[in-house]
Amino acid sequence: MRDIRIIVMSTWVSVLCAQGIPPTYFFDPGQVPGYQAYSDSVAAYHQFQSIIHPLKTSWDIATHLISSETIITCAALVPFYAGFTMADADVHDLFYCAEHHANTDYTPDWMHWCSERAPILPYACAGIVAMVHPDDATQSAMRTFLLGFPVLLAGYKWAKTFTFDGALRPWNQRFSSEQRSYGGFPSGHMCEMGYITTFCALRFGSYLGVPLAVYTALIAGEFILDNRHYLSQLLAGLGWGIITGKAVNSYLGSQESHQKPYEYSMNYGSRGFGVSIRF
């Protein structure tokens, strides 16, 4: 893009010189005929780019979902999902009394309130880092992470429209005692927490990944105790979060590889000469 601008500006200057425009015009571009129109078009182009770039980034992230990493992750999680599905009813019976339609051994209301809003804290921190972190690379990485969130959201919102037995929520005293409701597959909270945990673990290492993993496990435990989701639904949400987090990290890796300079070196003997070309 920079090369195209240089070519356009060079051509424009050449045309002005050919038309006999005084050199003083170049010190005061406002005097040049058509300069204001050119300036307005550049401003409009930049405004258009500011709108299109985030959309393109989100689309590019979505294309990285189709990869061998996604297949490997799915293959690894499917056996666990099948096992959890068979254990769902037994685990649910530990925390629900069908006779009285009441949760048993459930957590206090304040813990339920906190778990409902648990993803807000890490995502707010991610937004702050994206704006004020002193390292440009970290800022860029977190901005890309936030642009991946619509991909995550679209995926699990679409999945929640499925109506099959595995999508039914557990019996819960906060819900109807006559009919279970759909929308339990996958767990949206686990999608969001799996996404940020995976991305931060891959990008910044265990010093962020481990605390976020513990935080995620606590939320999952509260949802089981409170009969919000079955184990299999929590795992499905976690799986989608992991897949999307890997896709964002893969996208960032591909972008960085394109930006790295290439270097070619030739050296002839210890007393010879060397040539290094960097571009």
Secondary structure, 3 states (H helix, E strand, C coil): CHHHHHHHHHHHHHHHHHCCCCHHHHHCHHHCCCHHHHHHHHHHHHHHHHHHHHHHHHHHHHHCCCCHHHHHHHHHHHHHHHHHHHHHHHHHHCCEECCCCEECCCCCHHHHHHHHCCCHHHHHHHHHHHHHCCCHHHHHHHHHHHHHHHHHHHHHHHHCCCCCHHHCCCCCCCCCCCCCCCCCCCCHHHHHHHHHHHHHHHHHCHHHHHHHHHHHHHHHHHHHHCCCCCHHHHHHHHHHHHHHHHHHHHHHHHHHHHHCCCEEEEECCCCCCEEEEEC
